[in-house]
Amino acid sequence: MAAIHARTGESHPGECVVLLHGLGRTACSMKILEWNLRWHGYQVVNLSYPSRRLSIEELGNDWLPRKLVARKV
């Protein structure tokens, strides 16, 4: 991340952006946005999630919080 900050002159320490793709897609759908956010100094979490297997409620209330804790976000 330090190299990215040096290139853009921007830094957003402690700021994290969580990207969530649309239903039936994958994290690859958000890759360009992820790269741009990282370029501007943000920490980015870009996850593929089981959008066809779990409900929105299960994803938001259980699955996503566990993934964020595991990544120390």
C-alpha positions in Angstrom: 0.0 0.0 0.0 2.8 2.5 0.7 3.8 2.4 -3.0 0.3 3.2 -4.0 0.1 6.1 -1.6 3.4 7.5 -3.0 2.1 7.3 -6.6 -1.1 9.2 -6.0 0.0 11.4 -3.1 -3.2 10.4 -1.4 -3.7 8.4 1.8 -6.8 7.2 3.6 -5.4 5.3 6.6 -8.0 3.4 8.5 -10.6 3.9 5.7 -11.9 0.7 4.2 -14.3 0.2 1.3 -16.3 -3.1 1.2 -17.3 -4.0 -2.4 -20.2 -6.3 -2.9 -21.0 -7.5 -6.4 -24.5 -8.0 -7.8 -26.4 -11.3 -7.4 -25.1 -14.0 -9.5 -21.8 -12.2 -10.1 -18.3 -12.5 -8.6 -15.6 -10.3 -7.1 -14.1 -10.1 -10.6 -17.1 -7.8 -11.5 -15.6 -5.2 -9.1 -11.9 -5.6 -9.9 -11.4 -2.3 -11.8 -13.2 -0.4 -9.0 -11.0 -2.2 -6.4 -7.8 -1.3 -8.3 -8.8 2.4 -8.5 -9.7 2.6 -4.8 -6.4 0.9 -3.9 -4.6 3.4 -6.2 -6.2 6.2 -4.1 -5.0 4.7 -0.9 -8.0 2.9 0.4 -8.0 -0.5 2.0 -10.4 -2.6 -0.1 -12.3 -5.8 0.7 -13.7 -7.3 -2.5 -15.3 -10.7 -1.8 -17.2 -13.2 -3.9 -20.1 -14.3 -1.8 -22.7 -17.1 -2.2 -25.5 -15.0 -3.6 -27.5 -17.9 -4.9 -27.1 -20.1 -1.8 -27.8 -17.6 1.1 -30.5 -15.0 1.6 -29.6 -11.3 1.8 -30.4 -11.4 5.5 -28.0 -14.3 6.1 -25.3 -12.6 4.1 -25.7 -9.3 5.9 -26.2 -10.6 9.4 -23.8 -13.5 9.5 -21.6 -14.2 6.5 -20.2 -10.8 5.8 -19.5 -9.8 9.4 -17.6 -13.1 9.9 -15.5 -12.4 6.8 -14.7 -8.8 7.9 -13.7 -10.0 11.3 -11.4 -12.6 9.8 -9.8 -9.9 7.7 -9.5 -7.6 10.8 -11.6 -4.9 9.2 
